[in-house]
Amino acid sequence: MRRWLAAAVLGTSLAGVANAAIDTYQFRDDAERERYQQLTKELRCPKCQNQDIADSNAPIAADLRREIFRMLGEGKSNQQIVDFMVDRYGDFVRYKPALSGRTWLLWFGPGILLAGGFVALAVIVRRRRGMALPGNNELSAEERERLAKLLEKEQTHD
């Protein structure tokens, strides 16, 4: 029984490792390794869309990791590497795109939609409250006459 339990635990722990993206790059120092890890966490996989390139197993993510490593070896700054990726894949490749004329909707669109929803809700609630107010239920003279005639007909038929 213990062997089966140990085999199950080992199997499940190895299953997660088998799916992880493993790159074996030799860095000059820990600072360069940190920069590599930061950049691969900051950039989004163009194929997976909601996964950074550090965790993606897609072939394009492996290519991007290899390209980042190459550029780090050439001595390029983080900003130069990110700019290269944005030029190549667009603002989508960044998890936090820069605020510009092209990306303002990404930054402010959800807030604008939320505010618009609250305004629409407030208008609907006010209209419904306005319909329920006692002052709005008064009948005109013509409507009163018609109602009186209908009530008289109803009473004569009973």
Backbone as numpy.savetxt, mean C-alpha at the origin, in Angstrom:
# Nx Ny Nz CAx CAy CAz Cx Cy Cz
9.52 -41.64 18.63 8.69 -40.45 18.63 9.56 -39.20 18.63
10.63 -39.23 19.43 11.53 -38.07 19.49 12.22 -37.84 18.16
12.55 -38.92 17.49 13.22 -38.79 16.19 12.30 -38.12 15.17
11.04 -38.51 15.18 10.09 -37.91 14.25 9.91 -36.42 14.54
9.84 -36.08 15.81 9.69 -34.68 16.20 10.93 -33.89 15.80
12.11 -34.44 16.05 13.34 -33.77 15.67 13.44 -33.62 14.16
13.04 -34.64 13.42 13.07 -34.58 11.96 12.10 -33.53 11.44
10.92 -33.41 12.06 9.93 -32.42 11.64 10.43 -31.01 11.90
11.02 -30.79 13.08 11.56 -29.46 13.41 12.69 -29.11 12.46
13.59 -30.02 12.22 14.71 -29.79 11.31 14.22 -29.52 9.88
13.24 -30.28 9.45 12.69 -30.11 8.11 12.03 -28.76 7.91
11.26 -28.32 8.90 10.60 -27.02 8.77 11.60 -25.87 8.86
12.62 -26.03 9.67 13.62 -24.96 9.76 14.46 -24.87 8.49
14.74 -25.98 7.86 15.51 -25.97 6.62 14.67 -25.52 5.43
13.37 -25.69 5.50 12.50 -25.26 4.40 12.56 -23.76 4.22
12.62 -23.01 5.32 12.73 -21.55 5.23 14.05 -21.12 4.67
15.12 -21.81 5.01 16.45 -21.47 4.51 16.55 -21.79 3.02
15.91 -22.83 2.59 15.99 -23.23 1.19 15.37 -22.18 0.27
14.38 -21.43 0.77 13.71 -20.42 -0.04 14.38 -19.06 0.03
15.27 -18.84 0.94 15.90 -17.53 1.11 16.88 -17.27 -0.02
17.01 -15.98 -0.36 17.98 -15.59 -1.39 19.35 -15.53 -0.73
20.28 -16.32 -1.25 21.61 -16.38 -0.67 22.62 -15.89 -1.69
23.32 -14.83 -1.34 24.39 -14.31 -2.18 25.69 -14.43 -1.40
26.73 -14.85 -2.06 28.03 -14.97 -1.40 28.99 -13.98 -2.02
28.91 -12.75 -1.56 29.80 -11.70 -2.04 30.86 -11.43 -0.99
32.05 -11.13 -1.44 33.15 -10.78 -0.55 33.27 -9.26 -0.51
33.03 -8.70 0.66 33.10 -7.25 0.82 34.45 -6.85 1.39
34.85 -5.62 1.11 36.13 -5.12 1.61 36.11 -4.94 3.13
34.98 -4.46 3.63 34.85 -4.24 5.08 33.38 -4.30 5.48
33.15 -4.17 6.80 31.77 -4.25 7.31 30.93 -3.06 6.86
31.55 -1.90 6.66 30.81 -0.72 6.21 30.21 -0.96 4.82
30.99 -1.58 3.95 30.49 -1.87 2.61 29.37 -2.91 2.66
29.50 -3.89 3.54 28.45 -4.90 3.72 27.16 -4.23 4.22
27.30 -3.29 5.15 26.14 -2.56 5.67 25.45 -1.76 4.57
26.25 -1.08 3.75 25.69 -0.31 2.63 24.94 -1.23 1.67
25.52 -2.38 1.37 24.88 -3.35 0.48 23.54 -3.79 1.06
23.53 -4.13 2.34 22.30 -4.60 2.97 21.25 -3.49 3.01
21.68 -2.28 3.29 20.75 -1.14 3.33 20.14 -0.91 1.95
20.96 -0.92 0.93 20.46 -0.68 -0.43 19.52 -1.79 -0.90
19.84 -3.03 -0.59 18.98 -4.13 -1.04 17.66 -4.15 -0.27
17.63 -3.58 0.92 16.37 -3.47 1.68 15.55 -2.27 1.21
16.22 -1.25 0.69 15.57 -0.01 0.28 14.91 -0.11 -1.09
15.39 -1.03 -1.93 14.90 -1.12 -3.30 13.91 -2.29 -3.45
12.88 -2.04 -4.22 11.79 -3.01 -4.42 12.08 -3.87 -5.66
11.71 -5.12 -5.58 11.87 -6.02 -6.73 10.83 -5.65 -7.79
11.26 -5.38 -9.03 10.29 -5.02 -10.07 9.30 -6.13 -10.41
9.67 -7.38 -10.20 8.77 -8.49 -10.50 7.84 -8.80 -9.32
8.39 -8.85 -8.12 7.61 -9.25 -6.94 6.73 -8.11 -6.43
7.12 -6.90 -6.66 6.40 -5.67 -6.35 6.31 -5.33 -4.86
5.97 -6.23 -4.00 5.89 -5.90 -2.57 6.97 -6.60 -1.77
8.10 -6.82 -2.37 9.21 -7.49 -1.70 10.49 -6.76 -2.09
11.34 -6.54 -1.10 12.60 -5.89 -1.45 13.52 -6.88 -2.15
14.55 -6.35 -2.80 15.42 -7.24 -3.58 16.29 -8.11 -2.69
16.43 -7.78 -1.43 17.21 -8.61 -0.51 16.51 -9.94 -0.25
15.18 -9.93 -0.22 14.43 -11.14 0.13 13.84 -11.86 -1.07
13.96 -11.28 -2.24 13.33 -11.85 -3.43 14.21 -12.91 -4.07
13.57 -13.97 -4.56 14.26 -15.03 -5.29 14.15 -14.86 -6.80
13.48 -13.80 -7.23 13.30 -13.59 -8.67 14.65 -13.35 -9.34
14.81 -13.83 -10.56 16.09 -13.62 -11.27 16.46 -12.15 -11.42
15.47 -11.29 -11.62 15.79 -9.87 -11.76 16.31 -9.29 -10.45
15.82 -9.78 -9.32 16.32 -9.32 -8.02 17.78 -9.75 -7.84
18.11 -10.96 -8.28 19.50 -11.42 -8.21 20.39 -10.54 -9.08
19.89 -10.16 -10.26 20.65 -9.26 -11.14 20.86 -7.90 -10.48
19.83 -7.40 -9.83 19.95 -6.10 -9.17 20.93 -6.16 -8.01
20.90 -7.25 -7.25 21.86 -7.39 -6.15 23.29 -7.44 -6.69
23.46 -8.17 -7.80 24.78 -8.26 -8.43 25.23 -6.89 -8.93
24.31 -6.12 -9.49 24.62 -4.78 -9.99 25.00 -3.84 -8.84
24.29 -3.94 -7.73 24.62 -3.12 -6.56 26.01 -3.47 -6.05
26.31 -4.76 -5.98 27.64 -5.17 -5.53 28.72 -4.63 -6.45
28.49 -4.70 -7.75 29.45 -4.20 -8.73 29.67 -2.69 -8.56
28.58 -1.96 -8.38 28.67 -0.50 -8.24 29.35 -0.11 -6.93
29.10 -0.88 -5.88 29.80 -0.62 -4.61 31.30 -0.83 -4.80
31.66 -1.86 -5.55 33.07 -2.13 -5.82 33.73 -1.02 -6.62
32.93 -0.34 -7.44 33.46 0.79 -8.22 33.56 2.06 -7.41
33.07 2.02 -6.16 33.18 3.18 -5.29 32.05 4.19 -5.43
30.92 3.77 -6.02 29.79 4.70 -6.19 29.07 4.89 -4.87
28.49 6.07 -4.71 27.76 6.39 -3.48 26.38 5.74 -3.51
25.74 5.70 -2.36 24.39 5.13 -2.28 23.44 5.89 -3.20
23.55 7.22 -3.19 22.67 8.04 -4.01 22.88 7.76 -5.50
24.11 7.57 -5.92 24.38 7.25 -7.33 23.77 5.90 -7.71
23.86 4.95 -6.80 23.30 3.62 -7.07 21.79 3.68 -7.16
21.16 4.38 -6.22 19.70 4.52 -6.23 19.26 5.28 -7.47
19.96 6.35 -7.83 19.61 7.10 -9.03 19.71 6.23 -10.28
20.73 5.38 -10.35 20.88 4.46 -11.48 19.67 3.52 -11.57
19.27 2.97 -10.42 18.14 2.04 -10.40 16.83 2.74 -10.78
16.65 3.97 -10.29 15.44 4.73 -10.61 15.43 5.08 -12.10
16.57 5.46 -12.65 16.64 5.76 -14.09 16.29 4.52 -14.92
16.70 3.38 -14.43 16.49 2.14 -15.19 15.09 1.57 -15.01
14.54 1.62 -13.77 13.27 0.96 -13.47 12.15 1.91 -13.06
12.44 3.18 -12.93 11.42 4.15 -12.54 11.32 4.29 -11.03
10.49 5.24 -10.60 10.32 5.52 -9.17 9.75 4.35 -8.40
9.10 3.43 -9.12 8.48 2.28 -8.47 9.50 1.43 -7.72
10.75 1.43 -8.17 11.77 0.56 -7.58 12.12 1.00 -6.15
11.76 2.21 -5.78 12.03 2.70 -4.42 10.80 2.49 -3.55
11.03 2.05 -2.33 9.90 1.92 -1.40 9.40 3.29 -0.98
10.29 4.26 -0.88 9.92 5.62 -0.51 10.37 6.56 -1.62
9.54 6.73 -2.67 9.96 7.59 -3.77 10.10 9.04 -3.31
11.01 9.77 -3.96 11.23 11.17 -3.62 9.99 11.99 -3.98
9.75 13.04 -3.23 8.61 13.93 -3.49 8.96 14.80 -4.68
8.21 14.63 -5.77 8.43 15.43 -6.98 7.09 15.63 -7.66
7.12 16.33 -8.77 5.89 16.57 -9.51 5.25 15.28 -10.01
6.06 14.27 -10.27 5.54 13.00 -10.77 5.02 12.10 -9.66
5.47 12.32 -8.43 5.10 11.40 -7.34 4.22 12.03 -6.27
3.77 13.27 -6.48 2.97 13.91 -5.42 1.68 13.14 -5.17
1.13 12.52 -6.21 -0.10 11.76 -6.03 0.13 10.53 -5.15
1.31 9.91 -5.26 1.64 8.78 -4.38 1.66 9.21 -2.92
2.20 10.39 -2.67 2.34 10.87 -1.30 1.04 11.42 -0.73
0.30 12.20 -1.53 -0.87 12.90 -1.00 -2.20 12.31 -1.45
-2.19 11.43 -2.45 -3.43 10.84 -2.96 -4.27 10.13 -1.91
-3.67 9.25 -1.09 -4.48 8.57 -0.08 -5.13 9.54 0.92
-4.41 10.57 1.32 -4.98 11.56 2.24 -6.11 12.34 1.60
-5.93 12.69 0.33 -6.98 13.42 -0.40 -8.23 12.55 -0.54
-8.04 11.28 -0.88 -9.19 10.38 -0.99 -9.89 10.19 0.36
-9.12 10.09 1.42 -9.70 9.93 2.75 -10.49 11.17 3.15
-9.91 12.35 2.90 -10.61 13.60 3.22 -11.88 13.72 2.38
-11.80 13.36 1.10 -12.99 13.39 0.24 -14.08 12.45 0.74
-13.68 11.29 1.23 -14.64 10.35 1.79 -15.34 10.91 3.03
-14.57 11.58 3.89 -15.17 12.20 5.08 -16.13 13.31 4.70
-15.76 14.12 3.70 -16.65 15.20 3.24 -17.94 14.60 2.69
-17.83 13.57 1.86 -19.02 12.92 1.30 -19.89 12.33 2.41
-19.29 11.71 3.39 -20.03 11.16 4.52 -20.74 12.26 5.29
-20.05 13.37 5.53 -20.67 14.49 6.25 -21.85 15.05 5.48
-21.72 15.17 4.16 -22.83 15.68 3.34 -24.02 14.73 3.42
-23.77 13.45 3.33 -24.86 12.46 3.39 -25.55 12.51 4.74
-24.77 12.56 5.82 -25.36 12.60 7.16 -26.18 13.87 7.35
-25.67 15.02 6.90 -26.42 16.28 7.03 -27.73 16.24 6.25
-27.69 15.68 5.05 -28.92 15.59 4.25 -29.95 14.71 4.93
-29.49 13.60 5.48 -30.45 12.70 6.15 -31.00 13.32 7.42
-30.17 14.04 8.14 -30.66 14.72 9.35 -31.64 15.82 8.97
-31.35 16.50 7.88 -32.23 17.57 7.42 -33.59 17.05 7.01
-33.66 15.84 6.47 -34.93 15.26 6.08 -35.75 14.86 7.29
-35.11 14.55 8.39 -35.81 14.07 9.58 -36.24 15.20 10.51
-35.86 16.44 10.23 -36.23 17.54 11.11 -37.73 17.79 11.06
-38.37 18.12 12.21 -39.82 18.31 12.25 -40.28 19.48 11.36
-39.50 20.51 11.22 -39.89 21.68 10.43 -40.03 21.34 8.95
-39.38 20.33 8.48 -39.42 19.97 7.07 -40.61 19.07 6.73
-41.34 18.63 7.74 -42.45 17.71 7.51 -43.79 18.42 7.40
-43.83 19.74 7.41 -45.10 20.46 7.32 -45.65 20.37 5.92
-46.96 20.22 5.84 -47.64 20.08 4.55 -48.14 21.44 4.08
-48.18 21.58 2.77 -48.75 22.80 2.20 -50.27 22.73 2.32
-50.94 23.83 2.04 -52.40 23.87 2.14 -53.02 22.88 1.16
-52.47 22.78 -0.03 -52.98 21.85 -1.04 -52.83 20.40 -0.57
-51.69 20.09 0.04 -51.44 18.73 0.52 -52.35 18.39 1.69
-52.65 19.37 2.53 -53.58 19.14 3.66 -54.99 18.82 3.16
-55.42 19.56 2.15 -56.75 19.31 1.58 -56.83 17.91 1.02
-55.81 17.53 0.29 -55.79 16.20 -0.33 -55.78 15.11 0.73
-55.01 15.31 1.79 -54.95 14.35 2.89 -56.30 14.25 3.58
-56.96 15.38 3.79 -58.28 15.36 4.43 -59.29 14.59 3.59
-59.26 14.77 2.29 -60.18 14.04 1.41 -59.91 12.55 1.47
-58.62 12.16 1.47 -58.27 10.75 1.55 -58.71 10.15 2.87
-58.57 10.87 3.94 -58.99 10.36 5.25 -60.50 10.22 5.32
-61.24 11.17 4.71 -62.70 11.06 4.69 -63.15 9.84 3.92
-62.50 9.59 2.75 -62.83 8.40 1.96 -62.58 7.14 2.77
-61.47 7.13 3.47 -61.10 5.95 4.28 -62.13 5.71 5.37
-62.61 6.77 5.98 -63.58 6.61 7.09 -64.94 6.16 6.57
-65.30 6.62 5.37 -66.61 6.21 4.83 -66.61 4.76 4.38
-65.45 4.26 4.00 -65.37 2.86 3.56 -65.32 1.89 4.74
-64.98 2.34 5.91 -64.92 1.45 7.08 -66.26 1.29 7.63
